[in-house]
Amino acid sequence: MARVRCITEMGMGVDVHGRDATKAAKRAVSDAIRHSSLGFVRLFGKTAHDMFVDVVIGVPNPEGVDTSAVAKELPYGTVTVKAVKGGLEIPAESGGDAILIAQCGRDREPRRQQVMRW
């Protein structure tokens, strides 16, 4: 059965010093989940653990994101994390450091039970 998007959340995370894409990505995920409560999953006879959670992180250097570490920021569901080119890097005036901004978008869908017929 096809999955159906039930909620989309967005967040932003920043690493002010160090250009740490994983740190910024984790903060973006944290920002996204702090603004919602998903009581509707009970309507499907499910719990939050039954969801699929697909995360897309936009950062200037997607290869620098530890997607496993980012996935651990999500307390529920079957989580997938994909890092893509995006976000923003603001160089310091001296050129030695930069502010790295990551953007997060995530979709959540409850798992549906498959009906088997004999």
Secondary structure, DSSP 4 states (H G I P E B T S, - for coil): ------EEEEEEEEESSS--HHHHHHHHHHHHHTT---GGGGGGT--GGGEEEEEEEEES-GGG--HHHHHTT--SSEEEEEEEE-SEEEE-TTSS-EEEEEEEEEEEEE--PPP---
